[in-house]
Amino acid sequence: MGPNFRNANGTVNSNSDGKGDNKSKKPWVRPQLGPETVPVLREWLLSPEHVDSPYPNQRETEAIMQRTGLDKTQLKHWFINARKRIFKP
């Protein structure tokens, strides 16, 4: 299962570099996580056992990666950004 990225128009981007087909003249659009991925990540982050320490350990990271299809870097960046957005001081 590959990463769950969708273009702005909702189509799945199957190109591994995320920049689309070089033959097309359309501008590159930043890929977004699929609608089925974000609820899984938010569920983990906002669960009562993780609210006090919103940092997944290695085992949890691997389980989330398997459930969402994200790679480790994508997952790490999502958690960094989510902690900034959700747990603002």
Disulfide bonds with the S-S distance in Angstrom:
none
